[in-house]
Amino acid sequence: MNDTLPNDRNLAQVADLADLLTRQEDEVAQATQVLADRLAAYKITAEKLLPEAMLATGLIEFTLSNGKQVRVDSRFTGSKLSDPQALAWLEDRGAGDLIKSTVKVELPAAMVHVARELIALLRDHPAANQFTSLTLDTAVHQSTIAAFVRELYEAGDLPDLDLLGVHQVVTARVGERRFRNLALTGFVKKE
């Protein structure tokens, strides 16, 4: 910190910069809302309106008068699957190898040596009663379950998507222009 007192010019500069920052925050908040609104409208057109219009005509591909191709694509997205009923469904279908199991042991920091021993011994170890927690997590990764469901669909098998935590996303695309998603953060004004 500076031990000298600020002069009027310094204070005016601070005030101007504070005003600038406030205006910029408002501009970012407005731009964030505009972007959110436009992305929502784009999603409705790309994932609902255009695919439905094309499928209603029986088309999955169409060439516009300007030569651009319009296509309807389908993909599956999933979330981490850990529901016991869904995991049992996979096992019953012979897809139990998709399930990954994780054992997690929490010990006090002073017991690191015990943690290393427990890799081989786990529950039979004499220190087992000192575990802070010992859990077994079984789950299927989201991309693995989405790929599995896509393979089932391609084979003509239609599994229960809700049970498996998978969503089918149908989108339309015009031309070969492909965009990649870009995660941006913005501001939303507090109410």
Secondary structure, DSSP 4 states (H G I P E B T S, - for coil): --SSPP-HHHHHHHHHHHHHHHHHHHHHHHHHHHHHHHHHHHHHIIIIIHHHHHHHTT-SEEE-TTS-EEEEEEEEEE--B--HHHHHHHHHTT-GGG-EEEEEEE--GGGHHHHHHHHHHGGGSGGGGG-SEEEEEEEB-HHHHHHHHHHHHHTT----HHHHTEEEEEEEEESS---------------
